[in-house]
């Protein structure tokens, strides 16, 4: 087995992992709550959140240039000192456990609400965690290569749905603008920034795995992939509004619901099953990336030579969390739609933004 930190990826593989992570589960789960919160201005909330994500990415890349060989938790220790950074690291690990469990729960909810309603959720939870753990065990290089086809199928499914939905789309649901003022739009921005654009800070853990000779191109690729992610989510949100109309904010798994409306002639019908599998592959990829980050952070936190040692334990804990955390689906929806963005902004991006400001101030004053 390779020692921790010895695996490397190309900048192209970084881009594949990044867009898989950003678009992954968000393409399925973003439109419904975003439209529920912001109404027909959800598209505007997505645009603002994308721009805010670009700003956050600039801070992530600044810290990466400042500490090129350190992952997120290591340079927090350099900035804040051992004890404060230790508190942030513990909170960060707890956040990652929640995030991984939420993604697994989302996959289970999707299948049991759409295609396999009589199958227990724990079956999907267990299968997803096992496959994700095997992918993480194989290493980040294998993940970068494996995700290419999955990412291509996911993006192709999104493009196909958007294009085939154009004939049944109407522009009336996009009007009027700001009918209920700006407060609902702020709510939509709060949600869509917390999920997924605020989550991009987790790639502070992935960036040190990029090969040194190609790191100078990492920023360009990540900015481009952030823009692509925002464009895809914008297209998904707009087509959901234009096809489902007033029901867009009430229909779960909006893109899947849109795909059920598609009918071309008498031969292209019932494509939602194939599309659904392609879309949920995105959630699997995001779950795998989060599991890799969680495993890397915990292995470094406990200073383990074998970075695979904790993987079975992490997987078991995540499985138990996924089957016990929420008695009802409504409680899970509240946690994801309302609580999770707050967690991302406080435990996640808050310490990173402050670390960037402190690092900048130290460099300006000439101290290291």
N, C-alpha and C positions, 0 to 999 in steps of 0.2 A: 504493500500500500504506500501511496505517496504521503510524505509528511505534510502537515498542514501548511498551506501557503505556497507549496511548490507547483501546484497546478496553475496553468495559465490559459488564457483565451485570447483570440484575436479581437480587434475592434469590431469586426463584422459579427462575430459571435456575441459580443457585448450588445450590439444593436438588436440582434434577434431576441436575446434574453430580456432586454429592456422593453421592447414593444410588446412582447408576449405578456410581460408582467403588467404593463400599463393598460393594455386593451383587454386582456384576459377576461376576468370576471366582470369588469365594468361594462363591456358591451351588452351583457345580458341584464345586469342589475341596475345600471345607471338611469335609463330613461324614465321608468315608472316613478321612483321617488323624486327625481329632479323635476319632472313635470307636475307631480303632486304638490311640491313646494313652490315652484316658480311659475306654474301655469304655462301659458303659451310663450313666456319669455325664458323658458328653460334653455333654449339655444344660446341666449345672451349670457346666461350664467356659465355655460360650458366654455364660451369664448373667454370670459374674464378669468375663470379658473385655469384655463390653459396658459394665459399670460402670467398669472401668479405662479404657476408651476415653472415657467421659464425663469422667473426671478429666483425661485428656490433652487433650481438647477444651477444657476450661476454661483450660488453660495456653496453648493455641494462641490462643484468643480474647483472653486477657489480653495477650499479646504483640501481637496485632493492634490492640488498643485503645491500647497504648503506642507502637506504630510503625505508624500506620494506612496510610501510603503506601509502606511498604517491604515487599518480599518477604522470604522467609526468609533468604536469603544476605546481604541488605543489612543487616538488623538484627543478624545475627551479627557483622558487621563493626563495628557500633556497640557491641556488648557486649564482644566479645573482643579487638578490635583487628585490624589488617590482616593480620598474619602468621598468627595462630592461626585467624582466620576463613578465611583462604586455604586452610589445610590442611583445615578442615571442609568448605569448598566443593568442593575436589577430591574428597574422599571421598564427598560428597553426589552429585556428578555420576556417579562410578563406580557408586554404589548405584542411581541412576536408570537407568543403562545396563543393569545386571543385572536390575532390576525389569522394564523394558520387554521385554528379551529373554526373561525367564522367562514373561511373559504370552503372548508370541508362541509360545514353545515349548509352553505349555499348550494353546493353541488347536490347534496341529499335532498334539499327542498325542491330543487329544479326537477329532478327525476320523479319524485313522489307526487309532484303537482302537475306533471305533464304527461310523461310517457309510460311510467311504471308505477302507477298509483297504489298498487297492492303490495309492493316490495318494501320491507322495513328499511328505514333510513340508514341504520347502522351497517347494512350491507354495502351501500355506496360509500359510506365513511371509511370502512375498513379497506375496501378495494383501492380507493383513491390514496389513502395513506401508505399502503403497502407499495403500490407502484411508484409513488413519489419518493419513498424512502430508498427503493432500489435505484432510482435515477440519481438521487443525491449520493448514494454509495458509489455509483459509477464515476462520479466526479463532474465538475463544472464544464470540462472540455466536452464530455459526452453529452451533457445537457445542451450545450451550445449547438452541437451538430444535430442532435435529435429533434430539437424544437423547430428547426427550419421548416420541415414539412407540416408540422402541426400548426405553426404560425401562418404558413401559406394557406392552409385549409380554412383557418379561422377568418383571415382577412377576405379570402375568396367568398366565404359564406356571407359575410357582411355586405360585400359589394353586390353579390347576386340578389340578396334581399332588397337592398336599396334600389337597384336598377329595375327589378321586376315589379317593385311596388309603385313606381312612378305613374303607371296608367291609372291606378286607383287613388292616387294622392290628390288632395285638394288644398288650395292655399288659404281658404277661409279660416281654418283653425289657428293660423299664425297671427290673426288680428283679433282685437286691437292690441296695440303695444302699450305695456305698462297700465293695463286696465285697472289693476288693484294697487297701483303705486309701486314703490321700489322695495318695500319691505319683503314681499315674497321673493323677489329676485335675490336679495341678500341671503335669504334662507337657502335658495338654490345654490348660490355661490358657496356658502358655508358647507353644504353637503358635497358638492362636486369637487371642491378643493380638497376636502378631507379624504375623499374617495373618488378618483385615484391619485390626483396630482400631488397632494401633500405626501403621499406614500413613496414618492420617487426618492426621498432622502435615504431610503434603505439601500440604494445602490452605492452609497458610501462604503458599504461592506464589500461590494462586488468589484469596484473600480481597481483596487490594488492587484486583482488577479489578471488584469490586462497586461499583455506583454509590453515591456518597457519601450521597445522600438516603435510601437504603434500608439503609445499613449497620447501623443500630441494630436492625434485625430479623434480621440475619444469625445471631446467636447462637441465637435461638429456633428458627429453621429448622434449624440444624445439630444442635442437641440433639434435635429431633424426628426428624430423618432418621437420626441415630445410633440412637435407640430403635427406629425402624422397621427399620433394617438388622439390629439385634440380634434383633428379633422374627421377621423372615423367616428368618434363619439358625437361630434356635432351632426354628422350625417345620420347616425342612428337616431338621435333625438328628434331631428327635424322630420324624418320620414315617419317616425312614430306619431308625432303630432298631426302630420298631414293625412295619415291613413286612419288612425283610431279616433281622432277628434276629441270630443269631450271625455271619452272613455280612456284616453291615454294615461291619465294620472291614476287610474284605478286598476288597470290590467297588469298583473305581475308578469315578469319575463316578457317585456313588451316586444322585443325583437322576434321572439318565438311566436307571439300572438300575431304580429304582422305577417310572418311567413305563412301562417295558416290561411291568410286571406288571398294569397297569390294563386292565380289560376290562369294558365296560358293555354288557350284552346281547350281541347278535351284530353290532352295527353300529359301536360305538366301540372299535376295537382298532388297534394299531400307531400310536399317537399319538407315539411317542418321537422320530420324525424331526422333526416340526414343533416339538415341545417342545425338542429338542436345538438346533435353529437359534435359537430364541428365547433359550435359556439362553446359548448361546455369543455371542450379540449383546452380552451383559453383559461378557464378556471383551474384546470389541472396544472397547466404550465405555471400559473401564478402561485399555486400552492407549493409546487416543487421549488420555485425560486425562494419563497419565504422559508421553507424548510431548510434549504441550503444555508440561507443567511442565519437562521436560528442555530443550526448545528455549528457553523463557523464561529459565531459569537460565543456560544457556550463552551466550545472547545478551547478557545483562547482565554476565556474567563477562568477556566479551571486549569489552564496551562497543560493541556494534554498533548502528548506526542502523537497519539493516534486520533485523527479527527473523525473517525467513524465510530468511536467507542460509545458515544452518547446517543447515537442515532436511534437505536431500538427503544431506549428509554423515552426520548423526546416523542417518538411516534406513538408510543403507548399512552403517554400523558395527553397528547393531543386528541387521540381517539376517545379517551375517557371524558375529556372536556366536551367534545362534540356531541356526546350522547347524554350528558347530564346537565349542561349549563342552562338550557332554556326549556321549561315545561311546555310552552306553547310557541307557535311560530310568530305570533304577534310580538312577544317579548324579544325574540331574535331580531325582528324587523326594527323595533325601536332601538335596540342596541346598535345596529348597523347604521340606521338612518340619522340618529340623533347623538348617541354617545360616542360612536367611533370617530367621527370627524374631530370632536373635542379631544379625544385621546391622541390622535395624530398631531394636532396643533400644539398640545402641551408637552406630552412625553416625547413625541417624535421631533417635530421641526423646531420647537422652542429651544431646547439645548443646542441644536445645530446652528440656528441663527445667532444665538448669543456667542457660541464658540467662534463663528466666523468674524463677528464684530470684535471680540477680544483679540483674536489672531491679527486682524487688520490693525488694531490699535497698537499692539506690541511691535509689529513690523514698522509702523509709522514712527514709533518712538525709538527704533533702533535696537530693541531688546529681542532676544530669541528665547 
